[in-house]
C-alpha cells in the first residue's frame, strides 16, 4: 500500500467512500450523502493547508483516504 497526496481527480471516489460511511456507519459526522460540488469546494479551499491523503493498494482505482487536520 502506498500513501500519497490526493489529487482533485480523486475527490469523486473519496466522496463515494464518505457517503457510504455516512449512510451505513457512525464513522462520519455526516448523516446523509453530500454533493460532489461541495467536496470539490472543500478540497480546493483546504488541501494546501490540510493535505488530503489516499492509500492505494493493489488496485490504484480504489483508494482509501483521509486528510491531515
Secondary structure, 3 states (H helix, E strand, C coil): CEEEECCHHHHHHHHHHHHHHHHHCCCCCCCCCCCHHHHHHHHHHHCCCCCEEEEECCCCCCCEEEECC
